[in-house]
Amino acid sequence: MQVVETVAEVRRIRRAAPGSWGLAPTMGFLHAGHVSLVERARAENDHVGVSIFVNPTQFAPTEDLAAYPRDLARDLDLLARAGVDLVWTPPVDEVYPPGYQTYVTVEEVTRMLEGAARPTHFRGVTTVVARLFNVFQPDRAYFGQKDAQQAIVIRQMVRDLNFPLELVVCPIVREADGLALSSRNVYLTPEQRAAAPVLHRSLCAARDAWQAGEHDGERLRGIMAAVLATEPLAHPDYVSAADPNTLVELGDASLGVLLSMAVRVGKARLIDNMLLGRVVD
Ligand code: PAF
């Protein structure tokens, strides 16, 4: 496994290794969810690249950039064992050199949910992901369904800017009690950790209702909110039952629905989701 810092080195290695490349972009502090992206990339490509970069432009000044968990030695060990060929760990000024001034903005699907709560977040994500795509030039790029809106936003960018790659969205990986894996789970105290599976329970309650024929969006949101309200440590930012492509809140969810939520538990802001029915186009 080669570990490099510069754009020039990534390009040199990429050019010297013919065959297909899969890329899994990450911000490090890797867990089994990231490993599942790498394994899928390994299965579908001749070579696998991973980027580890805590991207400052997707954090607001009030957010946890400085405190974001990091453990590069552990990450590299995990990636070597997962059979990764190339890891890019750029310093900030390799991605954003002095004088940098180009940003990528996706409009409509960034306005709601995470975009409403974190107005500058997706501009940072799409900018850095566009950079990663240009540097690695992957044939396939792997993202987690855990960040459902991020996957929708990147799909829109790939389509709008004609990036010549296939976007692969991999299923959420969960702990045994249903908590979705996230680097931010490390912020939870034992008491908060015990409370956190309430997100998954509330999604399951709405899923069960939907499968039993409850297709009214407002009532599905109500079911999720009611389960969250049973946990005093859970403070919801939003619950959503939205169109899986446009993210517009649904009245009639009979064709399919993306159930999602952001919930503050202590210092952590946890997100989770479930996709029901119609497959995203
Ligand atoms: O999902 C993430 O970890 C980040 O948003 C990404 C896609 C690596 C961009 O910084």
Residues whose N, C-alpha, C, O or C-beta is under 5 A from the ligand:
A	BS01	PAF	P25 T26 M27 F53 N55 V125 V128
